[in-house]
Amino acid sequence: MKRITFQLRPPASATRSPCDRCRRPSFGGMTCHDCLGKDLADLVQNRGAVLRWEQSLRALVQDERTVLMYAARRSVD
Ligand SMILES: [Zn+2]
């Protein structure tokens, strides 16, 4: 989950390079979130739970960006 979180919420300095398994773009040249998500779903034997968690994480990332965008606008005023 930590590695998936890193892929969906990378530090600003992270660069993309091919996933070590599927060759799709991945941050830090590590395994991409799709491959890691499949591993996690197999591990817990529940793809639905993993997909729901990933959706929540994506929503969190988007909401953080929105709040930070408004904060940046405020600091310019
Ligand atoms: Zn991959």
N, CA, C, O and the ligand as a Tripos MOL2 file, in Angstrom:
@<TRIPOS>MOLECULE
protein
  309   307    78     0     0
PROTEIN
NO_CHARGES

@<TRIPOS>ATOM
      1 N           0.8330   -1.1970    0.0000 N.3       1 MET1
      2 CA          0.0000    0.0000    0.0000 C.3       1 MET1
      3 C           0.8750    1.2570    0.0000 C.2       1 MET1
      4 O           0.5470    2.2610   -0.6330 O.2       1 MET1
      5 N           1.9900    1.1770    0.7220 N.am      2 LYS2
      6 CA          2.9110    2.3130    0.7510 C.3       2 LYS2
      7 C           3.4780    2.5910   -0.6460 C.2       2 LYS2
      8 O           3.5880    3.7420   -1.0670 O.2       2 LYS2
      9 N           3.8290    1.5300   -1.3430 N.am      3 ARG3
     10 CA          4.4040    1.6900   -2.6890 C.3       3 ARG3
     11 C           3.3600    2.1970   -3.6760 C.2       3 ARG3
     12 O           3.6800    2.9950   -4.5570 O.2       3 ARG3
     13 N           2.1250    1.7480   -3.5410 N.am      4 ILE4
     14 CA          1.0550    2.2400   -4.4160 C.3       4 ILE4
     15 C           0.8080    3.7190   -4.1090 C.2       4 ILE4
     16 O           0.6330    4.5280   -5.0190 O.2       4 ILE4
     17 N           0.7970    4.0570   -2.8350 N.am      5 THR5
     18 CA          0.6010    5.4560   -2.4410 C.3       5 THR5
     19 C           1.6950    6.3330   -3.0390 C.2       5 THR5
     20 O           1.4200    7.4370   -3.5080 O.2       5 THR5
     21 N           2.9330    5.8470   -3.0230 N.am      6 PHE6
     22 CA          4.0440    6.6090   -3.6250 C.3       6 PHE6
     23 C           3.7790    6.8460   -5.1020 C.2       6 PHE6
     24 O           4.0260    7.9400   -5.6110 O.2       6 PHE6
     25 N           3.2730    5.8180   -5.8030 N.am      7 GLN7
     26 CA          3.0170    5.9520   -7.2420 C.3       7 GLN7
     27 C           1.8820    6.9370   -7.5250 C.2       7 GLN7
     28 O           1.9290    7.6780   -8.5070 O.2       7 GLN7
     29 N           0.8620    6.9430   -6.6610 N.am      8 LEU8
     30 CA         -0.2920    7.8210   -6.8990 C.3       8 LEU8
     31 C          -0.0930    9.2080   -6.2970 C.2       8 LEU8
     32 O          -0.8010   10.1510   -6.6480 O.2       8 LEU8
     33 N           0.8670    9.3260   -5.3960 N.am      9 ARG9
     34 CA          1.1110   10.5840   -4.6940 C.3       9 ARG9
     35 C           2.6110   10.8300   -4.6260 C.2       9 ARG9
     36 O           3.1800   10.9100   -3.5380 O.2       9 ARG9
     37 N           3.2640   10.9530   -5.8000 N.am     10 PRO10
     38 CA          4.7280   11.0300   -5.8160 C.3      10 PRO10
     39 C           5.2370   12.3770   -5.3060 C.2      10 PRO10
     40 O           4.5480   13.3900   -5.4200 O.2      10 PRO10
     41 N           6.4400   12.3830   -4.7480 N.am     11 PRO11
     42 CA          7.0450   13.6610   -4.3740 C.3      11 PRO11
     43 C           7.2890   14.4920   -5.6390 C.2      11 PRO11
     44 O           7.4410   13.9410   -6.7300 O.2      11 PRO11
     45 N           7.3250   15.8020   -5.4860 N.am     12 ALA12
     46 CA          7.4770   16.6960   -6.6430 C.3      12 ALA12
     47 C           8.7360   16.3800   -7.4410 C.2      12 ALA12
     48 O           8.7800   16.6020   -8.6510 O.2      12 ALA12
     49 N           9.7400   15.8730   -6.7760 N.am     13 SER13
     50 CA         11.0190   15.6210   -7.4510 C.3      13 SER13
     51 C          11.0390   14.2990   -8.2230 C.2      13 SER13
     52 O          12.0000   14.0250   -8.9430 O.2      13 SER13
     53 N           9.9990   13.4820   -8.0840 N.am     14 ALA14
     54 CA         10.0140   12.1500   -8.7110 C.3      14 ALA14
     55 C           9.9210   12.2560  -10.2330 C.2      14 ALA14
     56 O           9.1630   13.0650  -10.7670 O.2      14 ALA14
     57 N          10.6910   11.4410  -10.9060 N.am     15 THR15
     58 CA         10.6380   11.3980  -12.3660 C.3      15 THR15
     59 C          10.0800   10.0430  -12.8010 C.2      15 THR15
     60 O          10.1290    9.0590  -12.0640 O.2      15 THR15
     61 N           9.5490   10.0300  -14.0210 N.am     16 ARG16
     62 CA          8.9570    8.7890  -14.5390 C.3      16 ARG16
     63 C           9.9370    8.0370  -15.4190 C.2      16 ARG16
     64 O          10.6980    8.6260  -16.1870 O.2      16 ARG16
     65 N           9.8970    6.7240  -15.2860 N.am     17 SER17
     66 CA         10.5980    5.8520  -16.2170 C.3      17 SER17
     67 C           9.7930    4.5540  -16.2940 C.2      17 SER17
     68 O           8.8640    4.3710  -15.5080 O.2      17 SER17
     69 N          10.1210    3.6540  -17.2120 N.am     18 PRO18
     70 CA          9.2850    2.4770  -17.4160 C.3      18 PRO18
     71 C           9.1870    1.5710  -16.1890 C.2      18 PRO18
     72 O          10.1700    1.3450  -15.4830 O.2      18 PRO18
     73 N           7.9810    1.0590  -15.9530 N.am     19 CYS19
     74 CA          7.7430    0.0660  -14.8910 C.3      19 CYS19
     75 C           8.6510   -1.1310  -15.1480 C.2      19 CYS19
     76 O           8.8580   -1.5280  -16.2950 O.2      19 CYS19
     77 N           9.1880   -1.6990  -14.0800 N.am     20 ASP20
     78 CA         10.1060   -2.8290  -14.2560 C.3      20 ASP20
     79 C           9.3940   -4.0960  -14.7450 C.2      20 ASP20
     80 O          10.0510   -5.0810  -15.0820 O.2      20 ASP20
     81 N           8.0620   -4.0790  -14.7870 N.am     21 ARG21
     82 CA          7.3400   -5.2640  -15.2770 C.3      21 ARG21
     83 C           6.6110   -5.0190  -16.5930 C.2      21 ARG21
     84 O           6.7980   -5.7620  -17.5560 O.2      21 ARG21
     85 N           5.7720   -3.9680  -16.6360 N.am     22 CYS22
     86 CA          4.9320   -3.7750  -17.8250 C.3      22 CYS22
     87 C           5.4560   -2.6740  -18.7440 C.2      22 CYS22
     88 O           4.9210   -2.4750  -19.8340 O.2      22 CYS22
     89 N           6.4830   -1.9680  -18.3210 N.am     23 ARG23
     90 CA          7.1300   -0.9130  -19.1120 C.3      23 ARG23
     91 C           6.3020    0.3700  -19.2480 C.2      23 ARG23
     92 O           6.7150    1.2930  -19.9500 O.2      23 ARG23
     93 N           5.1320    0.4410  -18.5820 N.am     24 ARG24
     94 CA          4.3840    1.6970  -18.6180 C.3      24 ARG24
     95 C           5.0820    2.6960  -17.6980 C.2      24 ARG24
     96 O           5.8320    2.2910  -16.8100 O.2      24 ARG24
     97 N           4.8440    4.0110  -17.8980 N.am     25 PRO25
     98 CA          5.5170    5.0050  -17.0670 C.3      25 PRO25
     99 C           5.2210    4.8020  -15.5800 C.2      25 PRO25
    100 O           4.0810    4.5590  -15.1830 O.2      25 PRO25
    101 N           6.2580    4.9080  -14.7840 N.am     26 SER26
    102 CA          6.1510    4.6920  -13.3470 C.3      26 SER26
    103 C           7.1000    5.6620  -12.6450 C.2      26 SER26
    104 O           8.1890    5.9380  -13.1480 O.2      26 SER26
    105 N           6.7020    6.1680  -11.5100 N.am     27 PHE27
    106 CA          7.5760    7.1080  -10.7990 C.3      27 PHE27
    107 C           8.7510    6.3720  -10.1820 C.2      27 PHE27
    108 O           8.6060    5.3020   -9.5910 O.2      27 PHE27
    109 N           9.9130    6.9750  -10.3360 N.am     28 GLY28
    110 CA         11.1270    6.4210   -9.7510 C.3      28 GLY28
    111 C          11.5970    5.1410  -10.4210 C.2      28 GLY28
    112 O          12.4870    4.4670   -9.9020 O.2      28 GLY28
    113 N          11.0190    4.7960  -11.5600 N.am     29 GLY29
    114 CA         11.4310    3.5810  -12.2550 C.3      29 GLY29
    115 C          11.0940    2.3160  -11.4850 C.2      29 GLY29
    116 O          11.7040    1.2690  -11.7060 O.2      29 GLY29
    117 N          10.1260    2.4070  -10.5830 N.am     30 MET30
    118 CA          9.7350    1.2370   -9.8020 C.3      30 MET30
    119 C           8.5090    0.5890  -10.4370 C.2      30 MET30
    120 O           8.0570    1.0100  -11.5020 O.2      30 MET30
    121 N           7.9860   -0.4150   -9.7920 N.am     31 THR31
    122 CA          6.7800   -1.0890  -10.2850 C.3      31 THR31
    123 C           5.6140   -0.1010  -10.2580 C.2      31 THR31
    124 O           5.4340    0.6230   -9.2790 O.2      31 THR31
    125 N           4.8240   -0.0730  -11.3330 N.am     32 CYS32
    126 CA          3.7390    0.9040  -11.4310 C.3      32 CYS32
    127 C           2.5570    0.5300  -10.5300 C.2      32 CYS32
    128 O           2.4730   -0.5880  -10.0230 O.2      32 CYS32
    129 N           1.6490    1.4910  -10.3460 N.am     33 HIS33
    130 CA          0.5300    1.2420   -9.4320 C.3      33 HIS33
    131 C          -0.4070    0.1520   -9.9410 C.2      33 HIS33
    132 O          -1.0380   -0.5380   -9.1400 O.2      33 HIS33
    133 N          -0.5080   -0.0150  -11.2600 N.am     34 ASP34
    134 CA         -1.3680   -1.0820  -11.7960 C.3      34 ASP34
    135 C          -0.8300   -2.4610  -11.4090 C.2      34 ASP34
    136 O          -1.5730   -3.3190  -10.9310 O.2      34 ASP34
    137 N           0.4690   -2.6570  -11.6240 N.am     35 CYS35
    138 CA          1.0770   -3.9530  -11.2770 C.3      35 CYS35
    139 C           1.0210   -4.2000   -9.7710 C.2      35 CYS35
    140 O           0.7170   -5.3070   -9.3270 O.2      35 CYS35
    141 N           1.3170   -3.1540   -8.9870 N.am     36 LEU36
    142 CA          1.2770   -3.3010   -7.5320 C.3      36 LEU36
    143 C          -0.1530   -3.5790   -7.0590 C.2      36 LEU36
    144 O          -0.3650   -4.3670   -6.1370 O.2      36 LEU36
    145 N          -1.1280   -2.9270   -7.6950 N.am     37 GLY37
    146 CA         -2.5340   -3.1410   -7.3250 C.3      37 GLY37
    147 C          -2.9590   -4.5860   -7.5770 C.2      37 GLY37
    148 O          -3.7000   -5.1680   -6.7860 O.2      37 GLY37
    149 N          -2.4850   -5.1590   -8.6820 N.am     38 LYS38
    150 CA         -2.8070   -6.5670   -8.9660 C.3      38 LYS38
    151 C          -2.1860   -7.4800   -7.9080 C.2      38 LYS38
    152 O          -2.8160   -8.4280   -7.4400 O.2      38 LYS38
    153 N          -0.9360   -7.1750   -7.5390 N.am     39 ASP39
    154 CA         -0.2690   -7.9640   -6.4930 C.3      39 ASP39
    155 C          -1.0600   -7.9010   -5.1840 C.2      39 ASP39
    156 O          -1.2900   -8.9210   -4.5350 O.2      39 ASP39
    157 N          -1.4690   -6.6920   -4.8130 N.am     40 LEU40
    158 CA         -2.1940   -6.5120   -3.5520 C.3      40 LEU40
    159 C          -3.5430   -7.2320   -3.5960 C.2      40 LEU40
    160 O          -3.9450   -7.8650   -2.6210 O.2      40 LEU40
    161 N          -4.2360   -7.1320   -4.7280 N.am     41 ALA41
    162 CA         -5.5360   -7.8040   -4.8740 C.3      41 ALA41
    163 C          -5.3650   -9.3220   -4.7370 C.2      41 ALA41
    164 O          -6.1890   -9.9900   -4.1120 O.2      41 ALA41
    165 N          -4.2940   -9.8570   -5.3250 N.am     42 ASP42
    166 CA         -4.0320  -11.2920   -5.1930 C.3      42 ASP42
    167 C          -3.7100  -11.6490   -3.7430 C.2      42 ASP42
    168 O          -4.1570  -12.6740   -3.2270 O.2      42 ASP42
    169 N          -2.9300  -10.7880   -3.1010 N.am     43 LEU43
    170 CA         -2.5130  -11.0460   -1.7240 C.3      43 LEU43
    171 C          -3.7110  -11.0960   -0.7810 C.2      43 LEU43
    172 O          -3.8230  -12.0080    0.0380 O.2      43 LEU43
    173 N          -4.5930  -10.1290   -0.8930 N.am     44 VAL44
    174 CA         -5.7470  -10.0740    0.0270 C.3      44 VAL44
    175 C          -6.9500  -10.8200   -0.5450 C.2      44 VAL44
    176 O          -7.9820  -10.9490    0.1140 O.2      44 VAL44
    177 N          -6.8120  -11.3050   -1.7650 N.am     45 GLN45
    178 CA         -7.8810  -12.0360   -2.4610 C.3      45 GLN45
    179 C          -9.1810  -11.2460   -2.4900 C.2      45 GLN45
    180 O         -10.2650  -11.7850   -2.2640 O.2      45 GLN45
    181 N          -9.0430   -9.9540   -2.7750 N.am     46 ASN46
    182 CA        -10.2430   -9.1180   -2.8930 C.3      46 ASN46
    183 C          -9.9090   -7.9090   -3.7590 C.2      46 ASN46
    184 O          -9.4120   -6.8920   -3.2760 O.2      46 ASN46
    185 N         -10.1950   -8.0460   -5.0410 N.am     47 ARG47
    186 CA         -9.8940   -6.9610   -5.9860 C.3      47 ARG47
    187 C         -10.7610   -5.7380   -5.7170 C.2      47 ARG47
    188 O         -10.3010   -4.6040   -5.8500 O.2      47 ARG47
    189 N         -12.0120   -5.9680   -5.3390 N.am     48 GLY48
    190 CA        -12.9310   -4.8590   -5.0840 C.3      48 GLY48
    191 C         -12.4370   -3.9540   -3.9660 C.2      48 GLY48
    192 O         -12.5010   -2.7310   -4.0830 O.2      48 GLY48
    193 N         -11.9460   -4.5450   -2.8870 N.am     49 ALA49
    194 CA        -11.4620   -3.7460   -1.7630 C.3      49 ALA49
    195 C         -10.2760   -2.8950   -2.1900 C.2      49 ALA49
    196 O         -10.1690   -1.7310   -1.8070 O.2      49 ALA49
    197 N          -9.3880   -3.4790   -2.9840 N.am     50 VAL50
    198 CA         -8.2050   -2.7430   -3.4510 C.3      50 VAL50
    199 C          -8.6230   -1.6130   -4.3870 C.2      50 VAL50
    200 O          -8.1100   -0.4980   -4.2930 O.2      50 VAL50
    201 N          -9.5570   -1.9080   -5.2900 N.am     51 LEU51
    202 CA        -10.0160   -0.8700   -6.2260 C.3      51 LEU51
    203 C         -10.6780    0.2860   -5.4760 C.2      51 LEU51
    204 O         -10.4560    1.4510   -5.8070 O.2      51 LEU51
    205 N         -11.4820   -0.0320   -4.4740 N.am     52 ARG52
    206 CA        -12.1430    1.0310   -3.6810 C.3      52 ARG52
    207 C         -11.1020    1.8810   -2.9570 C.2      52 ARG52
    208 O         -11.2030    3.1080   -2.9260 O.2      52 ARG52
    209 N         -10.1120    1.2260   -2.3820 N.am     53 TRP53
    210 CA         -9.0590    1.9740   -1.6730 C.3      53 TRP53
    211 C          -8.3090    2.8780   -2.6500 C.2      53 TRP53
    212 O          -8.0240    4.0340   -2.3360 O.2      53 TRP53
    213 N          -7.9930    2.3530   -3.8280 N.am     54 GLU54
    214 CA         -7.2780    3.1750   -4.8190 C.3      54 GLU54
    215 C          -8.1260    4.3740   -5.2520 C.2      54 GLU54
    216 O          -7.6010    5.4700   -5.4520 O.2      54 GLU54
    217 N          -9.4240    4.1670   -5.3940 N.am     55 GLN55
    218 CA        -10.3070    5.2840   -5.7570 C.3      55 GLN55
    219 C         -10.3100    6.3430   -4.6560 C.2      55 GLN55
    220 O         -10.2690    7.5400   -4.9410 O.2      55 GLN55
    221 N         -10.3580    5.9030   -3.4020 N.am     56 SER56
    222 CA        -10.3130    6.8400   -2.2790 C.3      56 SER56
    223 C          -9.0110    7.6230   -2.2760 C.2      56 SER56
    224 O          -8.9970    8.8310   -2.0390 O.2      56 SER56
    225 N          -7.9170    6.9190   -2.5430 N.am     57 LEU57
    226 CA         -6.6040    7.5670   -2.5660 C.3      57 LEU57
    227 C          -6.5230    8.5970   -3.6930 C.2      57 LEU57
    228 O          -6.0000    9.6950   -3.5020 O.2      57 LEU57
    229 N          -7.0390    8.2400   -4.8560 N.am     58 ARG58
    230 CA         -7.0470    9.1960   -5.9770 C.3      58 ARG58
    231 C          -7.8880   10.4270   -5.6290 C.2      58 ARG58
    232 O          -7.5090   11.5530   -5.9500 O.2      58 ARG58
    233 N          -9.0240   10.2080   -4.9760 N.am     59 ALA59
    234 CA         -9.8780   11.3320   -4.5800 C.3      59 ALA59
    235 C          -9.1450   12.2200   -3.5780 C.2      59 ALA59
    236 O          -9.2160   13.4470   -3.6570 O.2      59 ALA59
    237 N          -8.4420   11.5950   -2.6380 N.am     60 LEU60
    238 CA         -7.6660   12.3520   -1.6490 C.3      60 LEU60
    239 C          -6.6000   13.1970   -2.3250 C.2      60 LEU60
    240 O          -6.4330   14.3730   -2.0020 O.2      60 LEU60
    241 N          -5.8800   12.5980   -3.2640 N.am     61 VAL61
    242 CA         -4.8290   13.3190   -3.9790 C.3      61 VAL61
    243 C          -5.4290   14.5160   -4.7200 C.2      61 VAL61
    244 O          -4.8790   15.6160   -4.6790 O.2      61 VAL61
    245 N          -6.5540   14.2950   -5.3940 N.am     62 GLN62
    246 CA         -7.1930   15.3860   -6.1340 C.3      62 GLN62
    247 C          -7.6760   16.4830   -5.1830 C.2      62 GLN62
    248 O          -7.5010   17.6700   -5.4580 O.2      62 GLN62
    249 N          -8.2800   16.0850   -4.0710 N.am     63 ASP63
    250 CA         -8.7780   17.0710   -3.1020 C.3      63 ASP63
    251 C          -7.6250   17.8830   -2.5110 C.2      63 ASP63
    252 O          -7.7600   19.0890   -2.3030 O.2      63 ASP63
    253 N          -6.5040   17.2350   -2.2440 N.am     64 GLU64
    254 CA         -5.3310   17.9620   -1.7310 C.3      64 GLU64
    255 C          -4.8530   18.9940   -2.7510 C.2      64 GLU64
    256 O          -4.5340   20.1290   -2.3980 O.2      64 GLU64
    257 N          -4.8090   18.5840   -4.0210 N.am     65 ARG65
    258 CA         -4.3700   19.5230   -5.0640 C.3      65 ARG65
    259 C          -5.3070   20.7190   -5.1380 C.2      65 ARG65
    260 O          -4.8620   21.8550   -5.3050 O.2      65 ARG65
    261 N          -6.6040   20.4610   -5.0130 N.am     66 THR66
    262 CA         -7.5850   21.5460   -5.0790 C.3      66 THR66
    263 C          -7.3760   22.5290   -3.9280 C.2      66 THR66
    264 O          -7.3600   23.7420   -4.1360 O.2      66 THR66
    265 N          -7.2160   22.0030   -2.7190 N.am     67 VAL67
    266 CA         -7.0100   22.8740   -1.5550 C.3      67 VAL67
    267 C          -5.7220   23.6650   -1.7160 C.2      67 VAL67
    268 O          -5.6910   24.8630   -1.4330 O.2      67 VAL67
    269 N          -4.6560   23.0100   -2.1690 N.am     68 LEU68
    270 CA         -3.3740   23.6960   -2.3430 C.3      68 LEU68
    271 C          -3.4540   24.7640   -3.4310 C.2      68 LEU68
    272 O          -2.8100   25.8080   -3.3320 O.2      68 LEU68
    273 N          -4.2570   24.4940   -4.4790 N.am     69 MET69
    274 CA         -4.4420   25.4900   -5.5370 C.3      69 MET69
    275 C          -5.1030   26.7430   -4.9560 C.2      69 MET69
    276 O          -4.6890   27.8630   -5.2550 O.2      69 MET69
    277 N          -6.1370   26.5490   -4.1200 N.am     70 TYR70
    278 CA         -6.7950   27.7040   -3.5080 C.3      70 TYR70
    279 C          -5.8560   28.4170   -2.5400 C.2      70 TYR70
    280 O          -5.8650   29.6440   -2.4480 O.2      70 TYR70
    281 N          -5.0480   27.6430   -1.8200 N.am     71 ALA71
    282 CA         -4.0830   28.2470   -0.8990 C.3      71 ALA71
    283 C          -3.0740   29.1020   -1.6610 C.2      71 ALA71
    284 O          -2.7110   30.1920   -1.2180 O.2      71 ALA71
    285 N          -2.6260   28.5980   -2.8090 N.am     72 ALA72
    286 CA         -1.6560   29.3370   -3.6260 C.3      72 ALA72
    287 C          -2.2830   30.6400   -4.1280 C.2      72 ALA72
    288 O          -1.6330   31.6850   -4.1620 O.2      72 ALA72
    289 N          -3.5420   30.5590   -4.5130 N.am     73 ARG73
    290 CA         -4.2270   31.7970   -4.9670 C.3      73 ARG73
    291 C          -4.3100   32.8140   -3.8470 C.2      73 ARG73
    292 O          -4.1300   34.0110   -4.0720 O.2      73 ARG73
    293 N          -4.5840   32.3330   -2.6270 N.am     74 ARG74
    294 CA         -4.7000   33.2200   -1.4630 C.3      74 ARG74
    295 C          -3.3710   33.9140   -1.1770 C.2      74 ARG74
    296 O          -3.3450   35.0970   -0.8380 O.2      74 ARG74
    297 N          -2.2790   33.1840   -1.3130 N.am     75 SER75
    298 CA         -0.9860   33.7620   -0.9510 C.3      75 SER75
    299 C          -0.5360   34.8040   -1.9700 C.2      75 SER75
    300 O           0.3660   35.5920   -1.6840 O.2      75 SER75
    301 N          -1.1440   34.8220   -3.1450 N.am     76 VAL76
    302 CA         -0.8050   35.8150   -4.1630 C.3      76 VAL76
    303 C          -1.5300   37.1270   -3.8620 C.2      76 VAL76
    304 O          -1.0230   38.2090   -4.1600 O.2      76 VAL76
    305 N          -2.7300   37.0190   -3.2640 N.am     77 ASP77
    306 CA         -3.5440   38.2270   -2.9760 C.3      77 ASP77
    307 C          -2.8370   39.1870   -2.0370 C.2      77 ASP77
    308 O          -3.3830   40.2380   -1.7010 O.2      77 ASP77
    309 ZN          3.5600   -2.0490  -14.3340 Zn       78 ZN78
@<TRIPOS>BOND
     1     1     2 1
     2     2     3 1
     3     3     4 2
     4     3     5 am
     5     5     6 1
     6     6     7 1
     7     7     8 2
     8     7     9 am
     9     9    10 1
    10    10    11 1
    11    11    12 2
    12    11    13 am
    13    13    14 1
    14    14    15 1
    15    15    16 2
    16    15    17 am
    17    17    18 1
    18    18    19 1
    19    19    20 2
    20    19    21 am
    21    21    22 1
    22    22    23 1
    23    23    24 2
    24    23    25 am
    25    25    26 1
    26    26    27 1
    27    27    28 2
    28    27    29 am
    29    29    30 1
    30    30    31 1
    31    31    32 2
    32    31    33 am
    33    33    34 1
    34    34    35 1
    35    35    36 2
    36    35    37 am
    37    37    38 1
    38    38    39 1
    39    39    40 2
    40    39    41 am
    41    41    42 1
    42    42    43 1
    43    43    44 2
    44    43    45 am
    45    45    46 1
    46    46    47 1
    47    47    48 2
    48    47    49 am
    49    49    50 1
    50    50    51 1
    51    51    52 2
    52    51    53 am
    53    53    54 1
    54    54    55 1
    55    55    56 2
    56    55    57 am
    57    57    58 1
    58    58    59 1
    59    59    60 2
    60    59    61 am
    61    61    62 1
    62    62    63 1
    63    63    64 2
    64    63    65 am
    65    65    66 1
    66    66    67 1
    67    67    68 2
    68    67    69 am
    69    69    70 1
    70    70    71 1
    71    71    72 2
    72    71    73 am
    73    73    74 1
    74    74    75 1
    75    75    76 2
    76    75    77 am
    77    77    78 1
    78    78    79 1
    79    79    80 2
    80    79    81 am
    81    81    82 1
    82    82    83 1
    83    83    84 2
    84    83    85 am
    85    85    86 1
    86    86    87 1
    87    87    88 2
    88    87    89 am
    89    89    90 1
    90    90    91 1
    91    91    92 2
    92    91    93 am
    93    93    94 1
    94    94    95 1
    95    95    96 2
    96    95    97 am
    97    97    98 1
    98    98    99 1
    99    99   100 2
   100    99   101 am
   101   101   102 1
   102   102   103 1
   103   103   104 2
   104   103   105 am
   105   105   106 1
   106   106   107 1
   107   107   108 2
   108   107   109 am
   109   109   110 1
   110   110   111 1
   111   111   112 2
   112   111   113 am
   113   113   114 1
   114   114   115 1
   115   115   116 2
   116   115   117 am
   117   117   118 1
   118   118   119 1
   119   119   120 2
   120   119   121 am
   121   121   122 1
   122   122   123 1
   123   123   124 2
   124   123   125 am
   125   125   126 1
   126   126   127 1
   127   127   128 2
   128   127   129 am
   129   129   130 1
   130   130   131 1
   131   131   132 2
   132   131   133 am
   133   133   134 1
   134   134   135 1
   135   135   136 2
   136   135   137 am
   137   137   138 1
   138   138   139 1
   139   139   140 2
   140   139   141 am
   141   141   142 1
   142   142   143 1
   143   143   144 2
   144   143   145 am
   145   145   146 1
   146   146   147 1
   147   147   148 2
   148   147   149 am
   149   149   150 1
   150   150   151 1
   151   151   152 2
   152   151   153 am
   153   153   154 1
   154   154   155 1
   155   155   156 2
   156   155   157 am
   157   157   158 1
   158   158   159 1
   159   159   160 2
   160   159   161 am
   161   161   162 1
   162   162   163 1
   163   163   164 2
   164   163   165 am
   165   165   166 1
   166   166   167 1
   167   167   168 2
   168   167   169 am
   169   169   170 1
   170   170   171 1
   171   171   172 2
   172   171   173 am
   173   173   174 1
   174   174   175 1
   175   175   176 2
   176   175   177 am
   177   177   178 1
   178   178   179 1
   179   179   180 2
   180   179   181 am
   181   181   182 1
   182   182   183 1
   183   183   184 2
   184   183   185 am
   185   185   186 1
   186   186   187 1
   187   187   188 2
   188   187   189 am
   189   189   190 1
   190   190   191 1
   191   191   192 2
   192   191   193 am
   193   193   194 1
   194   194   195 1
   195   195   196 2
   196   195   197 am
   197   197   198 1
   198   198   199 1
   199   199   200 2
   200   199   201 am
   201   201   202 1
   202   202   203 1
   203   203   204 2
   204   203   205 am
   205   205   206 1
   206   206   207 1
   207   207   208 2
   208   207   209 am
   209   209   210 1
   210   210   211 1
   211   211   212 2
   212   211   213 am
   213   213   214 1
   214   214   215 1
   215   215   216 2
   216   215   217 am
   217   217   218 1
   218   218   219 1
   219   219   220 2
   220   219   221 am
   221   221   222 1
   222   222   223 1
   223   223   224 2
   224   223   225 am
   225   225   226 1
   226   226   227 1
   227   227   228 2
   228   227   229 am
   229   229   230 1
   230   230   231 1
   231   231   232 2
   232   231   233 am
   233   233   234 1
   234   234   235 1
   235   235   236 2
   236   235   237 am
   237   237   238 1
   238   238   239 1
   239   239   240 2
   240   239   241 am
   241   241   242 1
   242   242   243 1
   243   243   244 2
   244   243   245 am
   245   245   246 1
   246   246   247 1
   247   247   248 2
   248   247   249 am
   249   249   250 1
   250   250   251 1
   251   251   252 2
   252   251   253 am
   253   253   254 1
   254   254   255 1
   255   255   256 2
   256   255   257 am
   257   257   258 1
   258   258   259 1
   259   259   260 2
   260   259   261 am
   261   261   262 1
   262   262   263 1
   263   263   264 2
   264   263   265 am
   265   265   266 1
   266   266   267 1
   267   267   268 2
   268   267   269 am
   269   269   270 1
   270   270   271 1
   271   271   272 2
   272   271   273 am
   273   273   274 1
   274   274   275 1
   275   275   276 2
   276   275   277 am
   277   277   278 1
   278   278   279 1
   279   279   280 2
   280   279   281 am
   281   281   282 1
   282   282   283 1
   283   283   284 2
   284   283   285 am
   285   285   286 1
   286   286   287 1
   287   287   288 2
   288   287   289 am
   289   289   290 1
   290   290   291 1
   291   291   292 2
   292   291   293 am
   293   293   294 1
   294   294   295 1
   295   295   296 2
   296   295   297 am
   297   297   298 1
   298   298   299 1
   299   299   300 2
   300   299   301 am
   301   301   302 1
   302   302   303 1
   303   303   304 2
   304   303   305 am
   305   305   306 1
   306   306   307 1
   307   307   308 2
@<TRIPOS>SUBSTRUCTURE
     1 MET1         2 RESIDUE 1 A MET
     2 LYS2         6 RESIDUE 1 A LYS
     3 ARG3        10 RESIDUE 1 A ARG
     4 ILE4        14 RESIDUE 1 A ILE
     5 THR5        18 RESIDUE 1 A THR
     6 PHE6        22 RESIDUE 1 A PHE
     7 GLN7        26 RESIDUE 1 A GLN
     8 LEU8        30 RESIDUE 1 A LEU
     9 ARG9        34 RESIDUE 1 A ARG
    10 PRO10       38 RESIDUE 1 A PRO
    11 PRO11       42 RESIDUE 1 A PRO
    12 ALA12       46 RESIDUE 1 A ALA
    13 SER13       50 RESIDUE 1 A SER
    14 ALA14       54 RESIDUE 1 A ALA
    15 THR15       58 RESIDUE 1 A THR
    16 ARG16       62 RESIDUE 1 A ARG
    17 SER17       66 RESIDUE 1 A SER
    18 PRO18       70 RESIDUE 1 A PRO
    19 CYS19       74 RESIDUE 1 A CYS
    20 ASP20       78 RESIDUE 1 A ASP
    21 ARG21       82 RESIDUE 1 A ARG
    22 CYS22       86 RESIDUE 1 A CYS
    23 ARG23       90 RESIDUE 1 A ARG
    24 ARG24       94 RESIDUE 1 A ARG
    25 PRO25       98 RESIDUE 1 A PRO
    26 SER26      102 RESIDUE 1 A SER
    27 PHE27      106 RESIDUE 1 A PHE
    28 GLY28      110 RESIDUE 1 A GLY
    29 GLY29      114 RESIDUE 1 A GLY
    30 MET30      118 RESIDUE 1 A MET
    31 THR31      122 RESIDUE 1 A THR
    32 CYS32      126 RESIDUE 1 A CYS
    33 HIS33      130 RESIDUE 1 A HIS
    34 ASP34      134 RESIDUE 1 A ASP
    35 CYS35      138 RESIDUE 1 A CYS
    36 LEU36      142 RESIDUE 1 A LEU
    37 GLY37      146 RESIDUE 1 A GLY
    38 LYS38      150 RESIDUE 1 A LYS
    39 ASP39      154 RESIDUE 1 A ASP
    40 LEU40      158 RESIDUE 1 A LEU
    41 ALA41      162 RESIDUE 1 A ALA
    42 ASP42      166 RESIDUE 1 A ASP
    43 LEU43      170 RESIDUE 1 A LEU
    44 VAL44      174 RESIDUE 1 A VAL
    45 GLN45      178 RESIDUE 1 A GLN
    46 ASN46      182 RESIDUE 1 A ASN
    47 ARG47      186 RESIDUE 1 A ARG
    48 GLY48      190 RESIDUE 1 A GLY
    49 ALA49      194 RESIDUE 1 A ALA
    50 VAL50      198 RESIDUE 1 A VAL
    51 LEU51      202 RESIDUE 1 A LEU
    52 ARG52      206 RESIDUE 1 A ARG
    53 TRP53      210 RESIDUE 1 A TRP
    54 GLU54      214 RESIDUE 1 A GLU
    55 GLN55      218 RESIDUE 1 A GLN
    56 SER56      222 RESIDUE 1 A SER
    57 LEU57      226 RESIDUE 1 A LEU
    58 ARG58      230 RESIDUE 1 A ARG
    59 ALA59      234 RESIDUE 1 A ALA
    60 LEU60      238 RESIDUE 1 A LEU
    61 VAL61      242 RESIDUE 1 A VAL
    62 GLN62      246 RESIDUE 1 A GLN
    63 ASP63      250 RESIDUE 1 A ASP
    64 GLU64      254 RESIDUE 1 A GLU
    65 ARG65      258 RESIDUE 1 A ARG
    66 THR66      262 RESIDUE 1 A THR
    67 VAL67      266 RESIDUE 1 A VAL
    68 LEU68      270 RESIDUE 1 A LEU
    69 MET69      274 RESIDUE 1 A MET
    70 TYR70      278 RESIDUE 1 A TYR
    71 ALA71      282 RESIDUE 1 A ALA
    72 ALA72      286 RESIDUE 1 A ALA
    73 ARG73      290 RESIDUE 1 A ARG
    74 ARG74      294 RESIDUE 1 A ARG
    75 SER75      298 RESIDUE 1 A SER
    76 VAL76      302 RESIDUE 1 A VAL
    77 ASP77      306 RESIDUE 1 A ASP
    78 ZN78       309 GROUP 0 **** ****
